[in-house]
């Protein structure tokens, strides 16, 4: 486990370049993820290589495809169903009386938010498993097999540790916003570094579990 946390720092040049690329909205994150996928299973991160840029982009686009298939679309569908069920729970008169609506809706909303967060976390596990298997086999495979990892306690534990670690890194990056003049730019760079470090660590923690 310690080696997983050390891996992002095994190549400081790659980390710095990754932090700078992370400033680019959306594409930067896709490119960084593609680079990380290219280095999965390796003890140390390699240098960024211009001749491999195409592979980084393809890797990132495959991860983006998996994101929509295993995370975004299922979450949207379940969200729509949940909202429809929530609205059907109330009567027309409930929407006229705001106080009654708030009292009646309070608990279901809290429970719904908690379940939504848990569901998003579980779908995140599925997405991570799919990305890792692609990195190992270099084949796009849309299968329900990845959902089995939500019952793998070791996978779930390592995923939870990674999410907590990423959260801490992002919080640190946000704290620099209060610094005069350079705070915003510094925050962007640290945000890119946080994504690079956190994501590299996450996949290093999970890599050997996916088979």
N, C-alpha and C positions, 0 to 999 in steps of 0.2 A: 504493500500500500504506500509506503514511504517513497518508493521509486516513482509512483504515479504522480505524486506532488512535486517531485524533483524534475520530472521530464520536461516541462515547459521551460525550465531554466538551464537545460543542458546545452542550449545554443542561444546565447544572449543576442547575437546578431539577428537570428530568425525572429526572436521575440520582439526586438525593436522594430523590425520591418513589419511584423504582424500588427503591432500597436499603431503604426502609422497608416497601414492599409485599413485598419478598423475605423479610421475617421470617415472613410467613404461610406455613405448610407447604403444599406442593403447589399450592394455588390461587394463591398469590403468584407462583410460577414460571410457571404457565400464563398468568396475567394479564400478567406482564412480557414473556413471549414474544409474546403477542398484540399488545402495544404495539410491540414491536420489529418485528414483521411489518408493522404498519401504517406503519412508517417506512422500510421497505426501499426503496432506490432514491433516497432523499432525502439531500441533502448534510448536513443538520442534523436533529437530533431535535426534533420538535415538543413542545409542552407536553402533559401529560396532560389530556384533556378528558372531563368527565363524560358529555357527550352521545355520545361515542364508546365508552363503556365496553362497550356491547353488542358492538361490532365487535371490541374487544380480546378479549373472552371467546370470541366465535365463532372468531376467528383461533387462539386458544390451544387450543380444543377440536379444531379441524381438525388442528393440529400434534400433539395428543395421539392422534388417530385414526391419523395417519401413523406416530407412534411405535410403536403396537401392530402396525400392518400391516407396516412396513418394518424395525423394529428388534427389539422385544420378542418377538413370536411366532416370527419366523425364528430368533432366538437360542435360544429355549427348545426349539424343535423340533430344531435341530442339537445342542443340549446334551444332550437326551434320547438322540438317536441315538449321540452320542459316548460317553455313559456306558454305554449298552447294549453298544456295541462293545468298550469298555474292560473291562466285566465278563465278556464272553464270551471275552476273551483269557486269563482265568485259569481254573484248575481249582479244584474244591472244596477240595482239599488245600492250595492256596496260602493260603486264608483261615484255615486252622488254624495254619499256621506264619507268624507275623507277620514274622519276619526275612526269610524268603524273599519274602514279599509286598512288603515295603518295597523290597528289592533289585530285584525284578522290575518293580515299578510305578514306581520313581523316575523313570527316563527318560521313559516314556510320559506320566506326569503333567506333567512339565516341558514336554514338547513340546505336550501338550494345552492347558496354560495359555497358552503363547505363541500357539498357533493361535487360541485363544478370544479373546484380546486383539486380535489382528490382525483377526479376523472382526468383532468388535464395532466396531472402528474403521472398517472398510469399510462396515458397515451404518449407522454414523453418517453417513458420506458420502452414502449413499443417502437417508437421512432428511432431511439438510440440503438436498439437491437438490429433494426433493419439497416441502418447506416453502417454499423460495424460489420455485418455479414457481407454487405456489398464491398466494403474495403478489403475483406479477406478473399472473396471469390470473384470480384469484378464482374458480377452478373446482376442485372436488375431483376429482382424477384419479388412479385407482389403475392404474398401468401399470408395466411392467418397464423402461421407458425410463430411469428414475432409476438403475438398476444400471449403466448405461454410464459413469457418472461415476467409478466405481472404477478405470477405466482412463485417466482424464484426469489426466495428471501434474501439470498446473498446479492443478487442483482439489485433488488429493491433497496437494500441497505447502502450499497455503494452508490446507487443513483441519488439517494437522499443526502448522503455526505457530499456528493458533487454539487447538488443544487444549493445546499447550505453554503458551501465554499464559494460558489459563483455569486451568491447573494452578498456575501461579505465583501468580495472583491469589487462588486458594483457599488456597494455602499461607500467604500473607500474612494472610488472614482468620483462620486457625487459630492463628497465633502470638499473637494477642491474648487467647486463653483464659487465659493465665498471669497476666494483669493482675488484681490483687485487686478485688473488688466489682463493677466494671463490665465486667470481661473478657468474661463470657458474652454480655451484651447487645451490647457492641461487636462481638463476633465475629459475631453474627447479622446486624447491620447491614452489616458488611463483607462477609459472605457474600452478602447480597442485592446489594450493590454489585458484587461480583465476578461474579455471575451476569449482571447487567445489562450491565456493561462488556464482559465476555468474550463473551457471546452477540451483542451488538450488533457487536462487532469481527469475530466469526466470520462473520456473515452479510454484513457489508460487504465482507469479503475475497472471499467466494464469489459474491456477487450477480451480477456482470457475466459470470461464467463460465457460469452456467446459462441456457440458451436454449430 
